[in-house]
Amino acid sequence: MRIVVAVGGNALIRAGQEGTWPEQLCNVREIAEAVLALRAQGHEVVLTHGNGPQVGALLLQNALGEAEAAPLPLDALIAMTQGQIGYLLESAFAALDPAVPTAVLLTRVLVDPSDPAFRRPTKPVGPFYDADEARRRARTLGWDVAPDAGRGWRRVVPSPLPLKVLGEEHVARLLEHGAVVIACGGGGIPVASEGAEVVGVAGVIDKDRCSARLAIDIRADVLVLLTGVRRVALDYGTRWERELARLTVSDAARGLADGDFPDGSMGPKMESAGRFVEESGGRALVTAADRLVAAVSGEDGTWIVPDADGPSMVADGAVRT
């Protein structure tokens, strides 16, 4: 199968860590091991990744160092994180099996410059702060800030929808030649058409939405969205919580509309999974990194499937009603 695996930026720098290079190398080893296991089973694998903590750190460095060095635009900082995290992942693969070919692609993604997202920043980047510190930085540094899923406050930037991944044909060719491809880092570098030119714009594209777009364009069979839990759950954190083994596209859309999958947590993943399944006819999978191989084999995770492959089912085998 051709599989696109989306890795969150917070999986590379975990809660409570300083984000040192050795810490990040240790964090990605588990993902690299799983990808190599999938490749050994005959699958073609594309890795995409987020960059929220990393691009947030660069934005902060930009702001604090402005008196000493000219600041760079946000699209250039995203390009920098693509190289940084791509090298990180390549290093993890090389440490495990130097013979495995890898390719990191600097990936631009076309967006609409009139997207309403540019007027309403929502994408969290950088470290967490308490409310007072976040508001102080908003005043002194000109940031937009917002609470993030009950874990604290973060800087937020515009997050336009991806329209087209530029150069997706190169991803497909590299896969056909046996490479593990790393692309669409940080959701891709957002660019817009200005006449005959393509120019960078200030925003951070959601990596799950971009991963779905890429997976559709390269005709992937499966889109995997890695997160911190092994399965999607209904009534999460309550005594009625129940994990889902299978979820139809219609039930996923109904759950989004009913607020079962909030914007700050599972919402973008379910939206992206549903779009991929509807447009490609493939299947999507939400699971944790340490369950990746088992989940792809059908033994774990939550599968989002076409309605014809339903019904939805909780993890104990009961049909969801």
PyMOL commands that set and color helices and strands:
alter all, ss='L'
color gray80, all
select helices_A, chain A and resi 9-12+21-40+52-64+74-96+116-119+131-141+168-176+185-187+207-217+249-258+267-280+289-296+307-309
alter helices_A, ss='H'
color red, helices_A
select strands_A, chain A and resi 2-7+44-49+102-104+108-110+123-129+144-147+153-157+164-165+180-182+189-194+197-200+222-227+233-234+242-248+283-288+302-305+313-314
alter strands_A, ss='S'
color yellow, strands_A
deselect
rebuild
show_as cartoon
